[in-house]
């Protein structure tokens, strides 16, 4: 009996379904080669030996080749199980070149003592589509056109969480709706085997707006509404391949982790790359631009749509991490940034075009224009430091307005998860009612406007004066209501406190 026949005898033919601790069937996950760490979708069919060990055909063949070329020698590690030379199975060593025969059950036990693939690196299998009638939905469909709300409903949902930004919400609602409509249409064409000359292309989004205006929060709300995986990454950590930092493919790896290593679901997700303005070209003639133009060039294939090999459960590639292929053709990329220097580029273009002739404008006309980003063009982005190929792959430009005082007051009270509503719920757990008078809300908004941090400044201001209240209220169980006044926030007075005993006395007097 040769080595290959011996391995075939111990191939695990048990078709029973194992279940992990979370209750998920192990058949939902791909087998990963114990040696090369490639999943079965990349390496092909696996050979299963006892002990739950999976080995791909390539690694098995290399093992046979090595055994045939080098002989027994010292090619195996210490403690590797072998049958004794006097065993009855090795009576004819001349027939196998003097190579010792192994007990593969002992080998599997030996391998099982080594580290196995962690749970966070297990890859879910792709679900095959059903073969059926025309128009029949696929078995593993995550997004169906009937479940995608139209743009006006998407905007209505955004209105419940985001104050203002009417233009931006309309642009995002239409872009997201068209993107997932395109995915469903492409899946229907593949399923029905139809030839259509019209191919819908992907439109990625570029969001521009000052800090704290709601860029990240809007993307999070959209992902929650559509029930798709979302990965948020920072462009400042990305560098050219071969340098210290995250590779460009790491953004796809984060999306795969957000989708619970389900490749099919990840390929319909959203990737939000924040601080994209930090990738502008650097005007340095001495140092290589490893985190500027080089990263833009590396991201071109991801934005356009390509199959990339990404690590599973890790941010960098190494020999001990499984790799899998992810197609980015249906992944929606949203890039956002504050672009502080872009306003100067826009002002320079506008002043140059309107400073000659009898109808010329004043030189300082655009200096105080807070909505200057609405006038941005592709030429402005190119001068800012983006290469034309990168700009062309982000055709949808969405600008967000800075927050004024009235919008900041509305942010405090109107959204479903407004900051004040959060504190009211915290005190309601102690059976205490919290309220703010209008002057206090206006003062908080004015202070946040001065700090120029957008909506992020609201929480820091409220945390400052609410700390003492959250500390003192639980001391006295008779406190029934607390009203925050402007004098208390300015440090010139105290909050208005209503005791439960006073409420009872007032009710008794009115009844009489």
C-alpha positions as CSV (number, residue, x, y, z in Angstrom):
1,X,0.0,0.0,0.0
2,X,1.5,3.4,-1.0
3,X,1.3,6.6,0.9
4,X,-1.6,8.1,-1.1
5,X,-3.8,5.0,-0.6
6,X,-3.1,5.1,3.1
7,X,-4.2,8.7,3.3
8,X,-7.4,7.9,1.3
9,X,-8.3,5.3,3.9
10,X,-8.3,7.8,6.7
11,X,-10.2,10.5,4.9
12,X,-13.1,11.5,7.1
13,X,-16.3,10.3,5.5
14,X,-18.5,11.3,8.4
15,X,-21.2,13.6,7.0
16,X,-22.6,14.5,10.4
17,X,-23.1,18.2,11.1
18,X,-21.1,19.7,14.0
19,X,-22.3,22.7,15.9
20,X,-20.0,25.2,17.6
21,X,-20.6,26.9,20.9
22,X,-22.7,29.7,19.4
23,X,-25.2,27.2,17.9
24,X,-24.0,27.9,14.4
25,X,-23.5,24.8,12.1
26,X,-19.9,24.2,11.2
27,X,-21.1,23.4,7.7
28,X,-21.8,27.2,7.3
29,X,-18.1,27.9,7.4
30,X,-15.4,27.0,4.8
31,X,-12.6,24.5,5.6
32,X,-9.2,26.1,5.9
33,X,-6.0,24.2,5.0
34,X,-4.0,23.5,8.1
35,X,-0.7,24.1,6.3
36,X,-1.1,27.1,3.9
37,X,-4.2,28.6,5.6
38,X,-6.1,29.1,2.4
39,X,-9.9,28.6,2.5
40,X,-11.6,26.0,0.2
41,X,-13.0,28.7,-2.0
42,X,-9.4,29.6,-3.0
43,X,-7.5,26.3,-2.6
44,X,-10.2,24.0,-3.9
45,X,-11.4,20.7,-2.4
46,X,-10.0,19.7,1.0
47,X,-8.8,16.3,2.2
48,X,-10.2,15.6,5.7
49,X,-8.2,13.4,8.1
50,X,-9.2,12.3,11.5
51,X,-9.0,14.9,14.2
52,X,-10.7,17.6,12.2
53,X,-7.6,18.4,10.2
54,X,-8.2,19.8,6.6
55,X,-5.4,19.8,4.0
56,X,-5.7,21.1,0.5
57,X,-4.6,19.0,-2.5
58,X,-1.6,21.2,-3.3
59,X,-0.1,20.9,0.2
60,X,-0.8,17.2,0.2
61,X,0.9,16.7,-3.1
62,X,3.9,18.7,-1.9
63,X,4.1,16.5,1.1
64,X,4.2,13.4,-1.1
65,X,6.8,14.9,-3.3
66,X,9.0,15.8,-0.3
67,X,8.6,12.3,1.2
68,X,9.6,10.7,-2.2
69,X,12.6,12.9,-2.8
70,X,14.2,13.1,0.6
71,X,13.3,9.8,2.2
72,X,12.7,9.4,6.0
73,X,15.8,11.1,7.3
74,X,15.2,13.8,9.9
75,X,12.5,15.6,7.9
76,X,9.8,15.3,10.6
77,X,9.7,17.2,13.9
78,X,10.6,15.6,17.2
79,X,7.7,13.6,18.6
80,X,6.2,12.9,15.2
81,X,4.4,9.5,15.6
82,X,5.8,6.6,13.5
83,X,5.2,2.9,13.6
84,X,8.0,0.7,14.9
85,X,10.2,-0.9,12.3
86,X,9.3,-4.3,13.7
87,X,5.5,-3.6,13.2
88,X,3.7,-6.1,11.0
89,X,2.7,-3.2,8.6
90,X,6.4,-2.6,7.8
91,X,7.4,-6.2,7.0
92,X,8.2,-5.2,3.4
93,X,10.1,-2.0,3.7
94,X,11.9,-2.8,0.4
95,X,8.6,-2.3,-1.4
96,X,8.3,1.3,-0.3
97,X,11.9,2.2,-0.5
98,X,12.6,1.7,3.1
99,X,10.3,4.5,4.1
100,X,8.5,3.9,7.4
101,X,4.8,3.6,7.5
102,X,2.8,6.0,9.7
103,X,-0.3,5.6,11.8
104,X,-2.4,8.5,10.5
105,X,-4.7,8.4,13.6
106,X,-1.6,9.3,15.7
107,X,-0.6,11.9,13.2
108,X,-3.9,13.6,13.4
109,X,-3.7,13.6,17.2
110,X,-0.2,15.1,17.0
111,X,-1.4,17.9,14.7
112,X,-4.5,18.6,16.8
113,X,-2.2,19.7,19.7
114,X,-1.0,22.6,17.6
115,X,-2.9,25.9,17.4
116,X,-6.0,25.7,15.3
117,X,-7.7,28.5,13.2
118,X,-9.3,31.0,15.6
119,X,-13.0,31.6,15.5
120,X,-12.6,35.1,14.2
121,X,-10.8,33.8,11.2
122,X,-13.4,31.3,10.1
123,X,-14.9,32.2,6.7
124,X,-18.6,31.6,6.0
125,X,-19.4,29.7,2.8
126,X,-21.1,31.4,-0.1
127,X,-24.7,30.3,-0.5
128,X,-25.5,28.9,-3.9
129,X,-28.4,30.3,-5.8
130,X,-31.5,28.2,-6.4
131,X,-32.1,27.0,-9.9
132,X,-35.7,27.7,-10.7
133,X,-38.1,29.9,-12.6
134,X,-37.4,33.2,-14.0
135,X,-37.3,36.0,-11.5
136,X,-37.0,33.6,-8.5
137,X,-35.0,35.1,-5.7
138,X,-31.6,33.7,-4.6
139,X,-31.5,31.6,-1.5
140,X,-28.9,33.7,0.2
141,X,-30.2,37.1,-0.9
142,X,-29.5,39.8,1.7
143,X,-31.0,42.8,-0.1
144,X,-34.1,42.6,-2.2
145,X,-35.5,45.5,-4.3
146,X,-38.8,45.2,-2.5
147,X,-37.1,45.8,0.9
148,X,-35.2,48.9,-0.2
149,X,-37.1,52.0,0.8
150,X,-37.4,54.7,-1.9
151,X,-35.4,57.9,-1.6
152,X,-38.1,59.9,0.1
153,X,-38.5,57.3,2.8
154,X,-34.7,57.0,3.3
155,X,-34.6,60.8,3.8
156,X,-37.6,60.7,6.1
157,X,-35.7,58.2,8.3
158,X,-32.6,60.4,8.2
159,X,-34.8,63.3,9.3
160,X,-35.5,61.5,12.6
161,X,-31.9,61.4,13.5
162,X,-30.2,64.3,11.6
163,X,-31.2,67.9,11.8
164,X,-30.8,70.1,8.8
165,X,-28.6,69.1,5.8
166,X,-31.6,68.8,3.5
167,X,-29.5,68.9,0.3
168,X,-27.0,66.4,1.6
169,X,-29.7,63.9,2.8
170,X,-31.4,64.0,-0.6
171,X,-28.1,63.3,-2.5
172,X,-27.3,60.5,-0.1
173,X,-30.7,58.9,-0.3
174,X,-30.8,58.9,-4.1
175,X,-27.2,57.6,-4.4
176,X,-27.7,54.8,-2.0
177,X,-31.0,53.8,-3.5
178,X,-29.6,53.7,-7.0
179,X,-26.6,51.7,-5.9
180,X,-28.5,48.9,-4.4
181,X,-31.0,48.9,-7.2
182,X,-28.0,48.4,-9.5
183,X,-26.9,45.4,-7.4
184,X,-30.4,43.7,-7.7
185,X,-30.5,44.4,-11.4
186,X,-27.1,42.8,-12.0
187,X,-28.1,39.8,-10.0
188,X,-31.3,39.4,-11.9
189,X,-29.4,39.5,-15.2
190,X,-27.0,36.8,-14.1
191,X,-29.8,34.6,-12.8
192,X,-32.0,35.0,-16.0
193,X,-29.0,34.8,-18.3
194,X,-30.2,37.8,-20.3
195,X,-28.0,40.0,-22.5
196,X,-28.5,43.7,-21.9
197,X,-26.5,46.4,-23.6
198,X,-27.2,48.8,-20.7
199,X,-24.8,48.2,-17.8
200,X,-25.3,50.2,-14.6
201,X,-22.0,51.4,-13.2
202,X,-21.2,52.1,-9.6
203,X,-21.2,55.7,-8.2
204,X,-19.1,56.2,-5.1
205,X,-19.7,59.3,-2.9
206,X,-17.4,62.0,-1.7
207,X,-18.7,63.9,1.3
208,X,-17.3,67.4,2.2
209,X,-18.1,69.3,5.3
210,X,-16.6,70.8,8.4
211,X,-16.0,68.7,11.5
212,X,-19.0,67.8,13.6
213,X,-21.6,68.4,10.9
214,X,-22.8,64.8,10.8
215,X,-20.9,63.0,8.0
216,X,-20.1,59.8,9.9
217,X,-23.4,59.8,11.7
218,X,-25.3,60.0,8.4
219,X,-23.4,57.0,7.0
220,X,-24.0,55.0,10.2
221,X,-27.7,55.8,10.0
222,X,-27.9,54.7,6.4
223,X,-26.1,51.4,7.1
224,X,-28.5,50.7,10.0
225,X,-31.5,51.5,7.8
226,X,-30.5,49.2,5.0
227,X,-29.2,46.5,7.3
228,X,-25.8,46.2,5.5
229,X,-22.4,45.8,7.1
230,X,-20.5,49.0,7.6
231,X,-16.7,49.5,8.0
232,X,-15.4,52.9,9.1
233,X,-11.7,53.4,8.7
234,X,-9.3,56.4,8.9
235,X,-7.3,57.3,5.8
236,X,-4.4,58.6,7.9
237,X,-3.3,55.1,8.8
238,X,-3.1,53.9,5.1
239,X,0.3,53.8,3.4
240,X,1.8,52.4,0.3
241,X,2.4,48.6,0.3
242,X,5.7,47.7,1.9
243,X,5.8,50.5,4.4
244,X,4.8,50.7,8.1
245,X,1.0,51.2,8.3
246,X,-2.1,49.6,7.1
247,X,-2.3,48.2,3.5
248,X,-5.0,49.5,1.3
249,X,-6.7,46.1,1.3
250,X,-7.1,46.4,5.1
251,X,-10.3,48.5,4.6
252,X,-11.9,45.5,2.9
253,X,-10.7,43.2,5.6
254,X,-12.5,45.4,8.2
255,X,-15.7,45.2,6.2
256,X,-15.4,41.4,6.1
257,X,-15.0,41.4,9.9
258,X,-18.1,43.6,10.2
259,X,-20.0,41.0,8.1
260,X,-19.0,38.2,10.4
261,X,-16.6,36.9,7.7
262,X,-19.5,36.3,5.4
263,X,-18.0,37.2,2.0
264,X,-21.3,37.4,0.2
265,X,-22.8,39.8,2.7
266,X,-19.6,41.9,2.8
267,X,-19.6,42.4,-1.0
268,X,-22.9,44.4,-0.5
269,X,-21.7,46.5,2.3
270,X,-20.5,50.1,2.8
271,X,-17.0,51.3,3.5
272,X,-16.6,54.8,4.9
273,X,-13.1,56.2,4.6
274,X,-12.8,59.3,6.9
275,X,-10.2,62.0,6.7
276,X,-9.8,61.4,3.0
277,X,-8.4,64.9,2.6
278,X,-5.2,63.7,4.3
279,X,-4.4,61.7,1.2
280,X,-3.8,64.9,-0.9
281,X,-0.5,65.0,-2.7
282,X,2.4,66.3,-0.6
283,X,4.6,69.0,-2.2
284,X,7.8,67.5,-1.0
285,X,10.6,66.9,-3.5
286,X,12.9,65.0,-1.1
287,X,10.6,62.4,0.6
288,X,8.5,59.7,-1.1
289,X,4.8,60.4,-0.8
290,X,3.9,57.0,0.8
291,X,0.6,58.1,2.3
292,X,-0.6,60.6,-0.3
293,X,-0.7,60.1,-4.0
294,X,0.6,56.5,-3.7
295,X,-2.4,55.6,-1.6
296,X,-4.7,57.3,-4.1
297,X,-3.3,55.2,-6.9
298,X,-3.6,52.0,-4.8
299,X,-7.3,52.7,-4.1
300,X,-8.2,53.1,-7.7
301,X,-8.8,49.4,-8.2
302,X,-10.9,49.1,-5.0
303,X,-13.1,52.0,-6.0
304,X,-13.6,50.8,-9.5
305,X,-14.3,47.2,-8.6
306,X,-11.8,44.3,-8.5
307,X,-11.2,41.0,-6.8
308,X,-8.7,41.4,-4.0
309,X,-7.2,38.9,-1.6
310,X,-7.6,40.1,1.9
311,X,-6.6,38.6,5.3
312,X,-9.3,37.2,7.5
313,X,-9.3,38.3,11.2
314,X,-6.2,40.5,10.9
315,X,-5.2,43.8,9.4
316,X,-2.0,42.6,7.8
317,X,-1.0,39.7,5.7
318,X,1.1,36.9,7.2
319,X,1.7,33.2,6.7
320,X,-0.6,32.2,9.6
321,X,-3.7,34.2,8.6
322,X,-6.2,32.7,6.1
323,X,-6.7,34.7,2.9
324,X,-9.9,35.0,0.9
325,X,-11.0,36.8,-2.3
326,X,-13.5,39.7,-2.1
327,X,-15.1,41.4,-5.1
328,X,-15.4,45.1,-4.5
329,X,-17.6,45.8,-7.5
330,X,-20.8,46.0,-5.4
331,X,-19.2,47.7,-2.3
332,X,-20.3,51.3,-1.9
333,X,-17.3,53.5,-1.0
334,X,-18.1,56.8,0.8
335,X,-15.1,59.1,1.4
336,X,-15.4,62.0,3.8
337,X,-13.3,64.8,5.0
338,X,-13.3,68.4,6.4
339,X,-11.0,69.7,3.6
340,X,-9.9,72.9,5.5
341,X,-7.6,74.1,2.8
342,X,-10.1,73.5,0.0
343,X,-12.0,76.7,0.8
344,X,-8.9,78.8,0.0
345,X,-8.7,77.1,-3.4
346,X,-12.3,77.8,-4.1
347,X,-12.0,81.4,-3.1
348,X,-9.0,81.9,-5.3
349,X,-10.8,80.6,-8.3
350,X,-13.9,82.7,-7.7
351,X,-12.0,85.9,-7.1
352,X,-9.9,85.3,-10.2
353,X,-13.0,84.9,-12.4
354,X,-14.9,87.9,-11.0
355,X,-12.2,90.5,-10.4
356,X,-11.9,91.9,-13.9
357,X,-14.2,94.4,-15.6
358,X,-17.0,96.8,-14.6
359,X,-19.0,93.9,-13.0
360,X,-16.1,92.7,-10.8
361,X,-16.9,91.7,-7.3
362,X,-15.2,92.8,-4.1
363,X,-12.1,90.9,-3.1
364,X,-13.5,89.9,0.3
365,X,-16.9,88.9,-0.8
366,X,-16.3,85.2,-0.2
367,X,-14.3,85.4,3.0
368,X,-17.3,85.1,5.2
369,X,-19.3,82.7,3.1
370,X,-19.8,79.6,5.3
371,X,-21.3,77.6,2.4
372,X,-18.3,78.1,0.2
373,X,-17.9,74.3,-0.2
374,X,-21.1,74.2,-2.2
375,X,-19.2,75.8,-5.1
376,X,-16.5,73.1,-5.3
377,X,-15.6,71.7,-8.7
378,X,-13.4,68.8,-9.9
379,X,-10.7,71.3,-10.8
380,X,-10.6,72.6,-7.2
381,X,-10.2,69.0,-6.0
382,X,-7.3,68.5,-8.4
383,X,-5.5,71.6,-7.2
384,X,-6.1,70.5,-3.6
385,X,-4.0,67.4,-4.3
386,X,-6.2,64.6,-5.7
387,X,-5.2,62.9,-9.0
388,X,-7.8,63.0,-11.8
389,X,-8.3,59.2,-11.8
390,X,-9.2,59.3,-8.1
391,X,-11.7,62.2,-8.6
392,X,-13.3,60.4,-11.5
393,X,-14.1,57.4,-9.3
394,X,-16.0,59.5,-6.8
395,X,-18.6,61.1,-9.1
396,X,-21.2,62.0,-6.5
397,X,-20.1,65.0,-4.5
398,X,-22.1,65.7,-1.3
399,X,-21.4,68.9,0.7
400,X,-22.7,69.5,4.2
401,X,-23.3,72.9,5.7
402,X,-21.8,74.1,8.9
403,X,-24.1,74.1,11.9
404,X,-25.5,77.5,13.0
405,X,-27.0,78.3,16.5
406,X,-30.5,77.4,15.6
407,X,-29.5,74.0,14.2
408,X,-27.4,73.3,17.4
409,X,-30.5,74.0,19.5
410,X,-32.6,71.6,17.5
411,X,-29.8,68.9,17.7
412,X,-30.1,69.1,21.5
413,X,-33.8,68.3,21.6
414,X,-35.3,67.0,18.3
415,X,-33.4,63.8,17.2
416,X,-34.6,60.4,18.6
417,X,-31.3,60.0,20.5
418,X,-30.7,63.7,21.3
419,X,-28.2,64.4,24.0
420,X,-30.7,65.9,26.4
421,X,-33.0,62.9,25.9
422,X,-30.2,60.6,26.9
423,X,-29.7,62.5,30.2
424,X,-33.4,62.6,30.8
425,X,-33.5,58.8,30.5
426,X,-30.6,58.4,32.9
427,X,-32.3,60.5,35.5
428,X,-35.6,58.8,34.8
429,X,-34.0,55.6,36.1
430,X,-33.7,57.4,39.4
431,X,-37.3,58.6,39.1
432,X,-36.2,62.2,38.6
433,X,-37.5,64.5,35.8
434,X,-34.9,66.6,34.0
435,X,-35.8,69.7,32.0
436,X,-34.0,72.7,30.4
437,X,-35.3,76.2,29.9
438,X,-35.0,77.9,26.5
439,X,-32.3,80.3,27.7
440,X,-30.1,77.5,28.8
441,X,-30.4,75.7,25.4
442,X,-29.5,78.9,23.6
443,X,-26.5,79.5,25.8
444,X,-25.2,75.9,25.2
445,X,-25.6,76.4,21.4
446,X,-23.8,79.7,21.5
447,X,-20.8,78.2,23.4
448,X,-20.7,75.2,21.0
449,X,-20.6,77.7,18.0
450,X,-17.6,79.5,19.5
451,X,-15.6,76.3,19.9
452,X,-16.0,75.5,16.2
453,X,-16.3,71.8,16.8
454,X,-19.8,71.3,15.5
455,X,-22.2,69.0,17.3
456,X,-19.3,67.3,19.1
457,X,-18.9,70.4,21.3
458,X,-22.5,70.0,22.7
459,X,-21.7,66.8,24.6
460,X,-18.5,68.3,26.1
461,X,-20.3,71.4,27.4
462,X,-23.2,69.3,28.8
463,X,-20.8,66.9,30.5
464,X,-19.2,69.8,32.2
465,X,-22.2,71.0,34.2
466,X,-24.2,67.7,34.4
467,X,-21.4,65.9,36.3
468,X,-22.3,67.6,39.7
469,X,-26.0,67.0,39.2
470,X,-25.5,63.3,38.3
471,X,-23.4,63.0,41.5
472,X,-25.7,64.8,43.9
473,X,-29.2,63.7,42.8
474,X,-28.9,60.0,44.0
475,X,-28.1,61.3,47.5
476,X,-31.6,62.7,48.1
477,X,-34.5,60.3,47.2
478,X,-37.0,63.2,47.8
479,X,-35.9,65.1,44.7
480,X,-38.6,64.9,42.0
481,X,-37.5,67.3,39.3
482,X,-34.4,69.3,38.2
483,X,-34.6,72.3,35.8
484,X,-31.3,73.5,34.3
485,X,-31.1,77.3,33.9
486,X,-28.7,79.6,32.1
487,X,-27.5,81.0,35.4
488,X,-26.4,77.6,36.6
489,X,-24.5,76.9,33.3
490,X,-22.7,80.3,33.6
491,X,-21.8,79.5,37.2
492,X,-24.0,82.4,38.6
493,X,-26.7,80.3,40.2
494,X,-28.1,76.9,41.0
495,X,-30.6,74.6,39.2
496,X,-34.2,74.7,40.2
497,X,-35.0,71.6,42.3
498,X,-38.6,70.4,43.0
499,X,-39.1,68.0,45.9
500,X,-41.6,65.2,45.9
501,X,-43.1,66.4,49.3
502,X,-43.9,69.8,47.8
503,X,-45.8,68.2,44.9
504,X,-47.9,66.2,47.4
505,X,-48.7,69.3,49.4
506,X,-49.8,71.2,46.3
507,X,-52.1,68.4,45.2
508,X,-53.6,68.2,48.7
509,X,-54.4,71.9,48.8
510,X,-56.0,71.9,45.3
511,X,-58.2,68.9,46.3
512,X,-59.6,70.9,49.3
